[in-house]
Amino acid sequence: MAKQAGVGLFNVAGYWKRAYRGHCEKSAWFLLANLPSLGAAVHAY
């Protein structure tokens, strides 16, 4: 059995635009980052 490093702390954000007047996004986007806050991750993106 090999030793493996575990997963550290991270932030994840997801966004899916809701339907408006019959139009909606076909897929969502997800942002995964190891920055200290979600705001910092969105700003860096």
Backbone bond lengths (Angstrom), bond angles and torsions (degrees), N, CA, C in turn:
res aa  C-N    CA-C-N  psi(-1)  N-CA   C-N-CA  omega(-1)  CA-C   N-CA-C  phi
1 M - - - 1.450 - - 1.523 108.86 -
2 A 1.295 117.05 130.33 1.460 121.84 -179.64 1.528 109.78 -92.09
3 K 1.314 115.20 146.06 1.466 119.64 175.12 1.521 108.42 -84.63
4 Q 1.314 114.96 138.05 1.452 120.24 179.08 1.518 109.15 -130.55
5 A 1.318 114.79 145.54 1.464 119.54 176.06 1.526 109.00 -72.23
6 G 1.319 116.70 140.17 1.454 121.30 178.27 1.514 111.50 -78.16
7 V 1.279 115.86 173.10 1.458 122.15 177.62 1.521 108.34 -81.30
8 G 1.318 116.87 133.47 1.453 121.77 179.36 1.526 111.55 -84.13
9 L 1.309 116.01 -169.28 1.461 121.31 178.70 1.522 110.71 -75.86
10 F 1.316 116.10 144.42 1.455 120.59 178.36 1.520 109.36 -154.79
11 N 1.297 116.32 163.86 1.465 124.11 174.48 1.515 108.19 -111.71
12 V 1.296 116.05 143.59 1.461 120.61 175.52 1.530 108.20 -131.66
13 A 1.329 115.12 137.05 1.467 121.26 177.27 1.517 107.99 -126.49
14 G 1.297 116.39 142.99 1.455 121.74 177.14 1.514 109.97 -129.06
15 Y 1.315 116.80 147.27 1.458 120.94 -179.26 1.519 108.80 -143.21
16 W 1.308 116.29 130.07 1.454 122.17 175.34 1.518 106.57 -139.58
17 K 1.303 116.63 115.65 1.460 120.89 -178.74 1.528 109.47 -70.45
18 R 1.318 116.16 129.65 1.460 120.86 179.83 1.522 110.73 -71.74
19 A 1.314 115.21 158.42 1.461 120.69 178.77 1.520 110.19 -65.89
20 Y 1.307 116.36 137.07 1.451 123.21 178.08 1.520 108.46 -138.74
21 R 1.300 116.21 118.08 1.467 122.03 -178.53 1.526 112.12 53.75
22 G 1.312 116.10 39.97 1.459 121.16 176.36 1.517 115.26 82.94
23 H 1.330 118.26 -1.16 1.461 121.59 179.74 1.527 108.94 -109.66
24 C 1.318 116.08 137.88 1.459 119.63 176.13 1.528 109.57 -152.57
25 E 1.333 115.01 161.63 1.463 120.17 177.81 1.529 109.43 -70.63
26 K 1.313 117.18 146.35 1.453 121.04 179.52 1.520 112.40 -79.70
27 S 1.322 116.83 -23.50 1.465 119.14 -179.41 1.524 109.85 -148.48
28 A 1.307 114.96 160.23 1.459 121.74 178.88 1.525 109.73 -92.97
29 W 1.327 116.29 166.16 1.469 119.51 171.17 1.506 108.45 -120.59
30 F 1.321 114.88 148.88 1.453 122.75 179.94 1.519 109.02 -129.03
31 L 1.307 116.59 139.18 1.455 122.91 -179.74 1.521 107.48 -121.71
32 L 1.312 117.79 120.03 1.459 124.33 179.86 1.518 107.97 -116.41
33 A 1.341 117.61 124.95 1.462 121.10 -176.08 1.523 110.32 -146.87
34 N 1.322 115.41 154.95 1.464 120.90 177.13 1.527 111.24 -103.28
35 L 1.320 117.15 20.47 1.462 121.76 177.92 1.532 109.45 -75.90
36 P 1.338 117.75 160.96 1.472 120.44 -171.96 1.526 115.50 -67.25
37 S 1.340 118.47 -21.10 1.463 119.54 -179.91 1.521 109.75 -145.30
38 L 1.302 114.41 160.26 1.461 119.78 178.13 1.518 111.22 -65.52
39 G 1.331 116.52 -37.93 1.470 120.24 177.37 1.517 112.38 -60.58
40 A 1.326 116.64 -40.25 1.470 120.83 177.94 1.521 110.97 -65.72
41 A 1.320 117.05 -37.33 1.465 120.59 179.34 1.511 111.02 -67.26
42 V 1.333 117.33 -44.26 1.462 120.84 179.23 1.527 110.08 -65.29
43 H 1.327 117.68 -39.42 1.459 121.43 178.73 1.545 110.38 -64.26
44 A 1.316 117.65 -41.86 1.465 121.60 -179.76 1.528 111.29 -67.46
45 Y 1.321 116.82 -31.84 1.449 120.97 179.91 1.513 110.02 -67.61
